[in-house]
Structures are given as structure tokens and as C-alpha cells.
């Protein structure tokens, strides 16, 4: 039995994404027959690996600063026979050189391209090849949060942190895209993700109440749970399939 808190072992995707939606996304994105895929803030690159499995002529590059996640992605690529078509790079999305790709994935990682969403969207437009696609996973307010709700979210949370869905789509259009497909994570997807994010840690805490790491782990888990139960039903995640406009 492990004596340290486990991390992310129950997560397939690092976000509110179901198997059903993932299959639909892979089918739609691979139908455009990309030969190059770029995954910004890839983590362990699960969705990119599935796209590559569906498009045998494609190669993929993922970039992230999380060495543990990248190692998990490399192990998965090797296990699936994709290692010769995948490059997972530790580094900044703005400083790692790469050519425009036929498919760009940016799921919950637009902050890697700029502090402001309009800036990040313009950067995404530069990174996708003509005729390609961008899959953007981006937060939006399902409704305007109250001051009390904001105080229970992340530090310094503000209404200006996210647009509403209509404004998000408008920002993508202003940056040079047309929205081919607009969909949003369901409450079930959010609950599955957030529960899986904490589940192993909660079980570990139940079995190791006196461990030297228990107090800080418990505080961190309780803080995370309180935050997501506050933004539950308030914060949404949109999956926008975007086509670069000529």
C-alpha cells in the first residue's frame, strides 16, 4: 500500500470530458485528416494520443511544464505503439518552436498563450494551418456568480475572469475563427472529473490519518472540494471546434 498521497490515478482526462464526448471529438477532428497535431498544455496528452490512433499519417507534439504528466503521456504513447509519432516537450507554449499544425488542441490551457483570452485566441490563430482546426476547451460563466460565490472560488476570483458563452464565441470570431461546433461539459462530466480528481486522495486520507503528510493533504483536498462545490453549476467549460477564417 502506498504511503504517500496518490495523484490523478483515477483521471482519464484532466478535465470534465466523458468517454462519449471524447469519442465524438476524435471522430470529428480526425475526419479532417490532420497530418500534424499540436497539443498546448497537453498534460499526459490523452486526447491527442486518441486522435493520432485514429489518423495513422499524423504526428503530434505536446508541450507542458508538468514533468510527471509528460512522463505518463510518454508511457501511454509507448504502450499504444505511438511513440515514434509523438513528441512531448517540457517547456513554455510561447517559447517552444513549432510550425502551424493542422489540428491544435488547447484544453483548459489558454493561459499558456497569454494572460488575456483575446490575446490567447490570436496566438492560437497563428498556430493553426489554413484549413485546419482548433479544439479550444475554455471556461465560461453559466451565470454571473455572486460576490459570496466568488469569495469561495480560487484566490482573487472575479466576474471578469471568464466571459459568458455567447461572448466567448464572439471573441473566437473576432480572433479570426468560425465556430464549426459549440458544446459544453455537462454537470455529470464535471462531477465525474472533480470526484475522480480527489477520490484517491480521500481514500488515502481515510487510511492514513496520522501520516506526516496527512494534515497538509487534508487541507489541500478540503480546499479544492470547497472551491469546486462553490463553482458547481456556475462555471462551465466550452469545447469549441474552430475553423481559421481566410
Buried (B, 14 or more C-beta within 10 A) or exposed (E): EEEEBEEBEBBBBBBBBBEEBBEBBBEBBBEBEBEBBBBBBBBBBBBBBBBBBBBEEBBBBBBBEBEEBBEBBBEBBEEEEBBEBBBBBEEEBEEEEBEBBBBBBBBBBBEBBBEEBEEBBBBBBEBBBEEBBBBBBBBBBBEEBEEEBBEBBEEEBEEEBBBBBEEBBEBBEEBBBEBBBBEBBBEEBBEBBBEBBBBBBBEBBEEBEEBEBBEEBBEBBEEBBEBBEBBEEBBBBBBBBBBBEE
